Amino acid sequence: MVKEVRKDDKILYICEECGLAYRERVWAEKCEKFCSKHHACSFEITRHAVQTDI
Ligand SMILES: [Zn+2]
């Protein structure tokens, strides 16, 4: 399940498998699918992640 987190009035979508945050839900969902299937992250997906201290 992708987790929604509000931060500074923005919504971030968190991949619960690896904990990376995305501005678009679609990337978090792609990341989570990839992470749970391969137990590793895809650079093509994680390069869309945002820096966060959540
Ligand atoms: Zn992930």
N, CA, C, O and the ligand as a Tripos MOL2 file, in Angstrom:
@<TRIPOS>MOLECULE
protein
  217   215    55     0     0
PROTEIN
NO_CHARGES

@<TRIPOS>ATOM
      1 N           0.8410   -1.2140    0.0000 N.3       1 MET1
      2 CA          0.0000    0.0000    0.0000 C.3       1 MET1
      3 C           0.8650    1.2480    0.0000 C.2       1 MET1
      4 O           1.6990    1.4290    0.8870 O.2       1 MET1
      5 N           0.6710    2.1020   -0.9840 N.am      2 VAL2
      6 CA          1.3490    3.3900   -1.0060 C.3       2 VAL2
      7 C           0.7610    4.2680    0.0930 C.2       2 VAL2
      8 O          -0.4550    4.3620    0.2610 O.2       2 VAL2
      9 N           1.6680    4.9100    0.8410 N.am      3 LYS3
     10 CA          1.2390    5.7300    1.9710 C.3       3 LYS3
     11 C           1.2480    7.2050    1.5740 C.2       3 LYS3
     12 O           2.2090    7.6820    0.9720 O.2       3 LYS3
     13 N           0.1870    7.9180    1.9090 N.am      4 GLU4
     14 CA          0.1380    9.3550    1.6330 C.3       4 GLU4
     15 C           0.5820   10.1260    2.8580 C.2       4 GLU4
     16 O           0.1010    9.8820    3.9650 O.2       4 GLU4
     17 N           1.4990   11.0560    2.6610 N.am      5 VAL5
     18 CA          1.9810   11.8730    3.7710 C.3       5 VAL5
     19 C           1.8900   13.3420    3.3750 C.2       5 VAL5
     20 O           2.3410   13.7350    2.2990 O.2       5 VAL5
     21 N           1.3080   14.1380    4.2460 N.am      6 ARG6
     22 CA          1.2580   15.5820    3.9910 C.3       6 ARG6
     23 C           2.4970   16.2300    4.5950 C.2       6 ARG6
     24 O           2.8210   16.0220    5.7640 O.2       6 ARG6
     25 N           3.1750   17.0130    3.7810 N.am      7 LYS7
     26 CA          4.3820   17.6870    4.2640 C.3       7 LYS7
     27 C           4.4490   19.0810    3.6440 C.2       7 LYS7
     28 O           4.4580   19.2230    2.4210 O.2       7 LYS7
     29 N           4.4950   20.1000    4.4870 N.am      8 ASP8
     30 CA          4.5360   21.4820    4.0050 C.3       8 ASP8
     31 C           3.4500   21.7360    2.9710 C.2       8 ASP8
     32 O           3.7160   22.3080    1.9130 O.2       8 ASP8
     33 N           2.2360   21.3150    3.2720 N.am      9 ASP9
     34 CA          1.0750   21.5210    2.4030 C.3       9 ASP9
     35 C           1.1730   20.7890    1.0790 C.2       9 ASP9
     36 O           0.3920   21.0580    0.1660 O.2       9 ASP9
     37 N           2.1270   19.8610    0.9580 N.am     10 LYS10
     38 CA          2.1900   19.0270   -0.2270 C.3      10 LYS10
     39 C           1.9150   17.5940    0.1820 C.2      10 LYS10
     40 O           2.2170   17.1840    1.3020 O.2      10 LYS10
     41 N           1.3440   16.8470   -0.7300 N.am     11 ILE11
     42 CA          1.1370   15.4300   -0.4620 C.3      11 ILE11
     43 C           2.2690   14.6560   -1.1290 C.2      11 ILE11
     44 O           2.5640   14.8320   -2.3110 O.2      11 ILE11
     45 N           2.8920   13.7900   -0.3270 N.am     12 LEU12
     46 CA          3.9080   12.9100   -0.8850 C.3      12 LEU12
     47 C           3.3920   11.4840   -0.7850 C.2      12 LEU12
     48 O           2.6510   11.1340    0.1330 O.2      12 LEU12
     49 N           3.7950   10.6830   -1.7350 N.am     13 TYR13
     50 CA          3.3730    9.2850   -1.7590 C.3      13 TYR13
     51 C           4.5950    8.4240   -1.4690 C.2      13 TYR13
     52 O           5.6160    8.5140   -2.1500 O.2      13 TYR13
     53 N           4.4680    7.5970   -0.4530 N.am     14 ILE14
     54 CA          5.6080    6.8180    0.0250 C.3      14 ILE14
     55 C           5.4650    5.3590   -0.3900 C.2      14 ILE14
     56 O           4.4250    4.7340   -0.1800 O.2      14 ILE14
     57 N           6.5310    4.8330   -0.9840 N.am     15 CYS15
     58 CA          6.6000    3.3960   -1.2290 C.3      15 CYS15
     59 C           6.9090    2.7180    0.1000 C.2      15 CYS15
     60 O           7.9570    2.9740    0.6940 O.2      15 CYS15
     61 N           6.0270    1.8740    0.5660 N.am     16 GLU16
     62 CA          6.2400    1.2640    1.8840 C.3      16 GLU16
     63 C           7.3030    0.1760    1.8490 C.2      16 GLU16
     64 O           7.7880   -0.2460    2.8990 O.2      16 GLU16
     65 N           7.6650   -0.2790    0.6750 N.am     17 GLU17
     66 CA          8.7110   -1.3010    0.5670 C.3      17 GLU17
     67 C          10.0930   -0.6970    0.8240 C.2      17 GLU17
     68 O          10.8860   -1.2630    1.5760 O.2      17 GLU17
     69 N          10.3800    0.4360    0.2120 N.am     18 CYS18
     70 CA         11.7230    1.0050    0.3490 C.3      18 CYS18
     71 C          11.7250    2.3500    1.0590 C.2      18 CYS18
     72 O          12.7860    2.8310    1.4550 O.2      18 CYS18
     73 N          10.5540    2.9710    1.2320 N.am     19 GLY19
     74 CA         10.4640    4.2100    1.9810 C.3      19 GLY19
     75 C          10.7260    5.4700    1.1810 C.2      19 GLY19
     76 O          10.7380    6.5650    1.7450 O.2      19 GLY19
     77 N          10.9340    5.3410   -0.1170 N.am     20 LEU20
     78 CA         11.1570    6.5280   -0.9300 C.3      20 LEU20
     79 C           9.8440    7.2790   -1.1440 C.2      20 LEU20
     80 O           8.7670    6.6840   -1.1700 O.2      20 LEU20
     81 N           9.9590    8.5940   -1.2970 N.am     21 ALA21
     82 CA          8.7800    9.4500   -1.4420 C.3      21 ALA21
     83 C           8.7100   10.0190   -2.8590 C.2      21 ALA21
     84 O           9.7260   10.3400   -3.4750 O.2      21 ALA21
     85 N           7.4890   10.1330   -3.3460 N.am     22 TYR22
     86 CA          7.2530   10.6530   -4.6970 C.3      22 TYR22
     87 C           6.1620   11.7010   -4.6690 C.2      22 TYR22
     88 O           5.2630   11.6540   -3.8290 O.2      22 TYR22
     89 N           6.2460   12.6540   -5.5960 N.am     23 ARG23
     90 CA          5.1800   13.6490   -5.6960 C.3      23 ARG23
     91 C           3.9710   13.0930   -6.4240 C.2      23 ARG23
     92 O           2.8430   13.5160   -6.1740 O.2      23 ARG23
     93 N           4.2000   12.1470   -7.3250 N.am     24 GLU24
     94 CA          3.0830   11.5610   -8.0590 C.3      24 GLU24
     95 C           2.8120   10.1460   -7.5570 C.2      24 GLU24
     96 O           3.7240    9.3320   -7.4140 O.2      24 GLU24
     97 N           1.5460    9.8760   -7.2950 N.am     25 ARG25
     98 CA          1.1480    8.5570   -6.8040 C.3      25 ARG25
     99 C           1.5770    7.4510   -7.7620 C.2      25 ARG25
    100 O           1.9660    6.3640   -7.3340 O.2      25 ARG25
    101 N           1.5020    7.7350   -9.0650 N.am     26 VAL26
    102 CA          1.7960    6.6930  -10.0490 C.3      26 VAL26
    103 C           3.2210    6.1500   -9.8940 C.2      26 VAL26
    104 O           3.4550    4.9580  -10.0930 O.2      26 VAL26
    105 N           4.1810    7.0310   -9.5370 N.am     27 TRP27
    106 CA          5.5650    6.5750   -9.3630 C.3      27 TRP27
    107 C           5.7160    5.7580   -8.0840 C.2      27 TRP27
    108 O           6.4460    4.7670   -8.0550 O.2      27 TRP27
    109 N           5.0380    6.1690   -7.0500 N.am     28 ALA28
    110 CA          5.0960    5.3990   -5.7990 C.3      28 ALA28
    111 C           4.5180    4.0010   -6.0170 C.2      28 ALA28
    112 O           5.0240    3.0150   -5.4820 O.2      28 ALA28
    113 N           3.4530    3.9350   -6.8110 N.am     29 GLU29
    114 CA          2.8540    2.6250   -7.0790 C.3      29 GLU29
    115 C           3.7740    1.7480   -7.9290 C.2      29 GLU29
    116 O           3.9060    0.5480   -7.6870 O.2      29 GLU29
    117 N           4.4050    2.3650   -8.9220 N.am     30 LYS30
    118 CA          5.3690    1.6270   -9.7490 C.3      30 LYS30
    119 C           6.5280    1.1320   -8.8960 C.2      30 LYS30
    120 O           6.9610   -0.0150   -9.0140 O.2      30 LYS30
    121 N           7.0250    2.0210   -8.0300 N.am     31 CYS31
    122 CA          8.1510    1.6820   -7.1700 C.3      31 CYS31
    123 C           7.7780    0.5130   -6.2740 C.2      31 CYS31
    124 O           8.5340   -0.4500   -6.1460 O.2      31 CYS31
    125 N           6.6140    0.6050   -5.6600 N.am     32 GLU32
    126 CA          6.2240   -0.4370   -4.7200 C.3      32 GLU32
    127 C           6.0470   -1.7850   -5.4190 C.2      32 GLU32
    128 O           6.4250   -2.8240   -4.8780 O.2      32 GLU32
    129 N           5.4770   -1.7640   -6.6140 N.am     33 LYS33
    130 CA          5.3300   -3.0050   -7.3780 C.3      33 LYS33
    131 C           6.6930   -3.5990   -7.6840 C.2      33 LYS33
    132 O           6.9190   -4.7980   -7.5170 O.2      33 LYS33
    133 N           7.6090   -2.7290   -8.1400 N.am     34 PHE34
    134 CA          8.9410   -3.1910   -8.4960 C.3      34 PHE34
    135 C           9.6740   -3.7040   -7.2630 C.2      34 PHE34
    136 O          10.2790   -4.7760   -7.2990 O.2      34 PHE34
    137 N           9.6240   -2.9500   -6.1830 N.am     35 CYS35
    138 CA         10.3220   -3.3080   -4.9400 C.3      35 CYS35
    139 C           9.8400   -4.6480   -4.3880 C.2      35 CYS35
    140 O          10.6470   -5.4910   -3.9980 O.2      35 CYS35
    141 N           8.5210   -4.8400   -4.3580 N.am     36 SER36
    142 CA          8.0020   -6.0640   -3.7490 C.3      36 SER36
    143 C           8.2790   -7.2710   -4.6460 C.2      36 SER36
    144 O           8.4000   -8.3960   -4.1610 O.2      36 SER36
    145 N           8.3790   -7.0330   -5.9500 N.am     37 LYS37
    146 CA          8.6160   -8.1430   -6.8650 C.3      37 LYS37
    147 C          10.0990   -8.5250   -6.9150 C.2      37 LYS37
    148 O          10.4510   -9.7050   -6.9000 O.2      37 LYS37
    149 N          10.9680   -7.4940   -6.9750 N.am     38 HIS38
    150 CA         12.4020   -7.7450   -7.1840 C.3      38 HIS38
    151 C          13.2350   -7.5830   -5.9190 C.2      38 HIS38
    152 O          14.4200   -7.9160   -5.9150 O.2      38 HIS38
    153 N          12.6310   -7.0730   -4.8400 N.am     39 HIS39
    154 CA         13.3520   -6.7960   -3.5990 C.3      39 HIS39
    155 C          14.5700   -5.9280   -3.8570 C.2      39 HIS39
    156 O          15.6240   -6.0990   -3.2450 O.2      39 HIS39
    157 N          14.3970   -4.9930   -4.7800 N.am     40 ALA40
    158 CA         15.4220   -4.0160   -5.0980 C.3      40 ALA40
    159 C          14.7300   -2.8610   -5.7980 C.2      40 ALA40
    160 O          13.6070   -2.9930   -6.2850 O.2      40 ALA40
    161 N          15.4180   -1.7260   -5.8400 N.am     41 CYS41
    162 CA         14.8080   -0.5680   -6.4780 C.3      41 CYS41
    163 C          15.2930   -0.4360   -7.9090 C.2      41 CYS41
    164 O          16.3940   -0.8670   -8.2510 O.2      41 CYS41
    165 N          14.4570    0.1640   -8.7370 N.am     42 SER42
    166 CA         14.8190    0.4430  -10.1160 C.3      42 SER42
    167 C          15.2510    1.8970  -10.2300 C.2      42 SER42
    168 O          14.5040    2.7960   -9.8430 O.2      42 SER42
    169 N          16.4410    2.1400  -10.7560 N.am     43 PHE43
    170 CA         16.9200    3.5100  -10.9130 C.3      43 PHE43
    171 C          15.9680    4.3220  -11.7820 C.2      43 PHE43
    172 O          15.7550    5.5090  -11.5330 O.2      43 PHE43
    173 N          15.4020    3.6920  -12.7900 N.am     44 GLU44
    174 CA         14.4570    4.3800  -13.6690 C.3      44 GLU44
    175 C          13.2640    4.9230  -12.8890 C.2      44 GLU44
    176 O          12.6640    5.9260  -13.2760 O.2      44 GLU44
    177 N          12.9290    4.2630  -11.8040 N.am     45 ILE45
    178 CA         11.8030    4.7060  -10.9750 C.3      45 ILE45
    179 C          12.2950    5.6300   -9.8750 C.2      45 ILE45
    180 O          11.7120    6.6890   -9.6450 O.2      45 ILE45
    181 N          13.3740    5.2330   -9.1850 N.am     46 THR46
    182 CA         13.8050    6.0060   -8.0130 C.3      46 THR46
    183 C          14.3400    7.3870   -8.3950 C.2      46 THR46
    184 O          14.4040    8.2680   -7.5380 O.2      46 THR46
    185 N          14.7220    7.5980   -9.6450 N.am     47 ARG47
    186 CA         15.1790    8.9410  -10.0130 C.3      47 ARG47
    187 C          14.0360    9.9490   -9.9890 C.2      47 ARG47
    188 O          14.2680   11.1560  -10.0490 O.2      47 ARG47
    189 N          12.8000    9.4530   -9.9010 N.am     48 HIS48
    190 CA         11.6440   10.3390   -9.7550 C.3      48 HIS48
    191 C          11.3340   10.6180   -8.2880 C.2      48 HIS48
    192 O          10.4430   11.4110   -7.9840 O.2      48 HIS48
    193 N          12.0470    9.9860   -7.3960 N.am     49 ALA49
    194 CA         11.7880   10.1850   -5.9670 C.3      49 ALA49
    195 C          12.2270   11.5810   -5.5330 C.2      49 ALA49
    196 O          13.0680   12.2080   -6.1760 O.2      49 ALA49
    197 N          11.6490   12.0540   -4.4400 N.am     50 VAL50
    198 CA         12.0200   13.3590   -3.9010 C.3      50 VAL50
    199 C          12.7850   13.1640   -2.5950 C.2      50 VAL50
    200 O          12.5750   12.1820   -1.8820 O.2      50 VAL50
    201 N          13.6670   14.1010   -2.2920 N.am     51 GLN51
    202 CA         14.3970   14.0860   -1.0320 C.3      51 GLN51
    203 C          13.4380   14.4350    0.0900 C.2      51 GLN51
    204 O          12.6870   15.4050   -0.0070 O.2      51 GLN51
    205 N          13.4620   13.6620    1.1350 N.am     52 THR52
    206 CA         12.5770   13.9410    2.2640 C.3      52 THR52
    207 C          13.1990   13.4320    3.5490 C.2      52 THR52
    208 O          14.0070   12.5030    3.5340 O.2      52 THR52
    209 N          12.8200   14.0410    4.6560 N.am     53 ASP53
    210 CA         13.3360   13.5810    5.9450 C.3      53 ASP53
    211 C          12.2470   12.8890    6.7470 C.2      53 ASP53
    212 O          12.3660   12.7160    7.9600 O.2      53 ASP53
    213 N          11.2040   12.5020    6.0680 N.am     54 ILE54
    214 CA         10.1110   11.7790    6.7470 C.3      54 ILE54
    215 C          10.6470   10.4400    7.2540 C.2      54 ILE54
    216 O           9.9040    9.6650    7.8560 O.2      54 ILE54
    217 ZN         10.1230    1.3100   -3.5330 Zn       55 ZN55
@<TRIPOS>BOND
     1     1     2 1
     2     2     3 1
     3     3     4 2
     4     3     5 am
     5     5     6 1
     6     6     7 1
     7     7     8 2
     8     7     9 am
     9     9    10 1
    10    10    11 1
    11    11    12 2
    12    11    13 am
    13    13    14 1
    14    14    15 1
    15    15    16 2
    16    15    17 am
    17    17    18 1
    18    18    19 1
    19    19    20 2
    20    19    21 am
    21    21    22 1
    22    22    23 1
    23    23    24 2
    24    23    25 am
    25    25    26 1
    26    26    27 1
    27    27    28 2
    28    27    29 am
    29    29    30 1
    30    30    31 1
    31    31    32 2
    32    31    33 am
    33    33    34 1
    34    34    35 1
    35    35    36 2
    36    35    37 am
    37    37    38 1
    38    38    39 1
    39    39    40 2
    40    39    41 am
    41    41    42 1
    42    42    43 1
    43    43    44 2
    44    43    45 am
    45    45    46 1
    46    46    47 1
    47    47    48 2
    48    47    49 am
    49    49    50 1
    50    50    51 1
    51    51    52 2
    52    51    53 am
    53    53    54 1
    54    54    55 1
    55    55    56 2
    56    55    57 am
    57    57    58 1
    58    58    59 1
    59    59    60 2
    60    59    61 am
    61    61    62 1
    62    62    63 1
    63    63    64 2
    64    63    65 am
    65    65    66 1
    66    66    67 1
    67    67    68 2
    68    67    69 am
    69    69    70 1
    70    70    71 1
    71    71    72 2
    72    71    73 am
    73    73    74 1
    74    74    75 1
    75    75    76 2
    76    75    77 am
    77    77    78 1
    78    78    79 1
    79    79    80 2
    80    79    81 am
    81    81    82 1
    82    82    83 1
    83    83    84 2
    84    83    85 am
    85    85    86 1
    86    86    87 1
    87    87    88 2
    88    87    89 am
    89    89    90 1
    90    90    91 1
    91    91    92 2
    92    91    93 am
    93    93    94 1
    94    94    95 1
    95    95    96 2
    96    95    97 am
    97    97    98 1
    98    98    99 1
    99    99   100 2
   100    99   101 am
   101   101   102 1
   102   102   103 1
   103   103   104 2
   104   103   105 am
   105   105   106 1
   106   106   107 1
   107   107   108 2
   108   107   109 am
   109   109   110 1
   110   110   111 1
   111   111   112 2
   112   111   113 am
   113   113   114 1
   114   114   115 1
   115   115   116 2
   116   115   117 am
   117   117   118 1
   118   118   119 1
   119   119   120 2
   120   119   121 am
   121   121   122 1
   122   122   123 1
   123   123   124 2
   124   123   125 am
   125   125   126 1
   126   126   127 1
   127   127   128 2
   128   127   129 am
   129   129   130 1
   130   130   131 1
   131   131   132 2
   132   131   133 am
   133   133   134 1
   134   134   135 1
   135   135   136 2
   136   135   137 am
   137   137   138 1
   138   138   139 1
   139   139   140 2
   140   139   141 am
   141   141   142 1
   142   142   143 1
   143   143   144 2
   144   143   145 am
   145   145   146 1
   146   146   147 1
   147   147   148 2
   148   147   149 am
   149   149   150 1
   150   150   151 1
   151   151   152 2
   152   151   153 am
   153   153   154 1
   154   154   155 1
   155   155   156 2
   156   155   157 am
   157   157   158 1
   158   158   159 1
   159   159   160 2
   160   159   161 am
   161   161   162 1
   162   162   163 1
   163   163   164 2
   164   163   165 am
   165   165   166 1
   166   166   167 1
   167   167   168 2
   168   167   169 am
   169   169   170 1
   170   170   171 1
   171   171   172 2
   172   171   173 am
   173   173   174 1
   174   174   175 1
   175   175   176 2
   176   175   177 am
   177   177   178 1
   178   178   179 1
   179   179   180 2
   180   179   181 am
   181   181   182 1
   182   182   183 1
   183   183   184 2
   184   183   185 am
   185   185   186 1
   186   186   187 1
   187   187   188 2
   188   187   189 am
   189   189   190 1
   190   190   191 1
   191   191   192 2
   192   191   193 am
   193   193   194 1
   194   194   195 1
   195   195   196 2
   196   195   197 am
   197   197   198 1
   198   198   199 1
   199   199   200 2
   200   199   201 am
   201   201   202 1
   202   202   203 1
   203   203   204 2
   204   203   205 am
   205   205   206 1
   206   206   207 1
   207   207   208 2
   208   207   209 am
   209   209   210 1
   210   210   211 1
   211   211   212 2
   212   211   213 am
   213   213   214 1
   214   214   215 1
   215   215   216 2
@<TRIPOS>SUBSTRUCTURE
     1 MET1         2 RESIDUE 1 A MET
     2 VAL2         6 RESIDUE 1 A VAL
     3 LYS3        10 RESIDUE 1 A LYS
     4 GLU4        14 RESIDUE 1 A GLU
     5 VAL5        18 RESIDUE 1 A VAL
     6 ARG6        22 RESIDUE 1 A ARG
     7 LYS7        26 RESIDUE 1 A LYS
     8 ASP8        30 RESIDUE 1 A ASP
     9 ASP9        34 RESIDUE 1 A ASP
    10 LYS10       38 RESIDUE 1 A LYS
    11 ILE11       42 RESIDUE 1 A ILE
    12 LEU12       46 RESIDUE 1 A LEU
    13 TYR13       50 RESIDUE 1 A TYR
    14 ILE14       54 RESIDUE 1 A ILE
    15 CYS15       58 RESIDUE 1 A CYS
    16 GLU16       62 RESIDUE 1 A GLU
    17 GLU17       66 RESIDUE 1 A GLU
    18 CYS18       70 RESIDUE 1 A CYS
    19 GLY19       74 RESIDUE 1 A GLY
    20 LEU20       78 RESIDUE 1 A LEU
    21 ALA21       82 RESIDUE 1 A ALA
    22 TYR22       86 RESIDUE 1 A TYR
    23 ARG23       90 RESIDUE 1 A ARG
    24 GLU24       94 RESIDUE 1 A GLU
    25 ARG25       98 RESIDUE 1 A ARG
    26 VAL26      102 RESIDUE 1 A VAL
    27 TRP27      106 RESIDUE 1 A TRP
    28 ALA28      110 RESIDUE 1 A ALA
    29 GLU29      114 RESIDUE 1 A GLU
    30 LYS30      118 RESIDUE 1 A LYS
    31 CYS31      122 RESIDUE 1 A CYS
    32 GLU32      126 RESIDUE 1 A GLU
    33 LYS33      130 RESIDUE 1 A LYS
    34 PHE34      134 RESIDUE 1 A PHE
    35 CYS35      138 RESIDUE 1 A CYS
    36 SER36      142 RESIDUE 1 A SER
    37 LYS37      146 RESIDUE 1 A LYS
    38 HIS38      150 RESIDUE 1 A HIS
    39 HIS39      154 RESIDUE 1 A HIS
    40 ALA40      158 RESIDUE 1 A ALA
    41 CYS41      162 RESIDUE 1 A CYS
    42 SER42      166 RESIDUE 1 A SER
    43 PHE43      170 RESIDUE 1 A PHE
    44 GLU44      174 RESIDUE 1 A GLU
    45 ILE45      178 RESIDUE 1 A ILE
    46 THR46      182 RESIDUE 1 A THR
    47 ARG47      186 RESIDUE 1 A ARG
    48 HIS48      190 RESIDUE 1 A HIS
    49 ALA49      194 RESIDUE 1 A ALA
    50 VAL50      198 RESIDUE 1 A VAL
    51 GLN51      202 RESIDUE 1 A GLN
    52 THR52      206 RESIDUE 1 A THR
    53 ASP53      210 RESIDUE 1 A ASP
    54 ILE54      214 RESIDUE 1 A ILE
    55 ZN55       217 GROUP 0 **** ****
